[in-house]
Amino acid sequence: MALCLWLIVVVPVCSWGQRPEDTADSGVFQPQSALTDMEFASVSTYRGPGNTDPRPNNKLPILLWWSSNLFPHFPGDTERVDCAHSSCLVTSNRKVQLYRRTASIIFYGTDFRAYEAPLPRLSHQTWALFHEESPMNNYLLSHSVGIRLFNYTATFRRESDYPLTLQWLPSLDYLLKPMAVPLQEKNRWRQAGLAPVLYMQSHCDVPSDRDRYVQELMKYIE
Ligand SMILES: *[C@@H]1O[C@H](CO)[C@@H](O)[C@H](O)[C@H]1NC(C)=O
């Protein structure tokens, strides 16, 4: 019987997103026009490898992060991002919602609420979903009418546009490096009465009913 170990790591969003209260006070002093704000030369920049996009900030497409608890390009609320093939401005400033240049709106799955979605949808804008937490957090997204609202998805599903199945895996090496405990030692522990399989999960009673599956599996493991 193969050793099966599922280890599910749940990282609270607040540890790497930006909480709205961090920005609430400083927002009072921002210029009225978000666009002016974003075209300041001081917008900080992530320089990706090999990027040669010559466009100035005021010509770049804008990606709007809609979910207020999540803006991975902190500490500011706006940043120029240079990827390998082109550049864009990313922002969490909702004032840009109706801009022509705002090409896509990104939603965080756990926080997505239909009643606060930016409606009506503009025909030139796409919606993108970033959903890396438990499906239990938002049942709407487990139904095709819900998930089909999004033109691009990055989820735990292998079939999504940018699957996040292995996102917390540090490297391939991590999976392939030699087992920590030699087989002889494990066999000794088996003879001493220890179980052959360890199963770990982050919570119980999930809708996939995996608890019952594991209970059934236990019948076949000596
Ligand atoms: C994005 O998805 C919506 C809803 O399914 C659809 O109406 C729209 O045509 C799509 N836009 C693009 C550019 O694919």
The ligand as an ORCA input file, in Angstrom:
! r2SCAN-3c Opt
* xyz 0 1
  C     -16.298     37.676    -20.874
  O     -17.326     36.919    -20.287
  C     -18.632     37.460    -20.466
  C     -19.587     36.595    -19.636
  O     -19.484     35.241    -19.963
  C     -18.969     37.492    -21.949
  O     -20.248     38.052    -22.144
  C     -17.909     38.321    -22.686
  O     -18.137     38.262    -24.069
  C     -16.504     37.792    -22.379
  N     -15.522     38.708    -22.938
  C     -14.468     38.282    -23.635
  C     -13.544     39.341    -24.141
  O     -14.251     37.092    -23.859
*
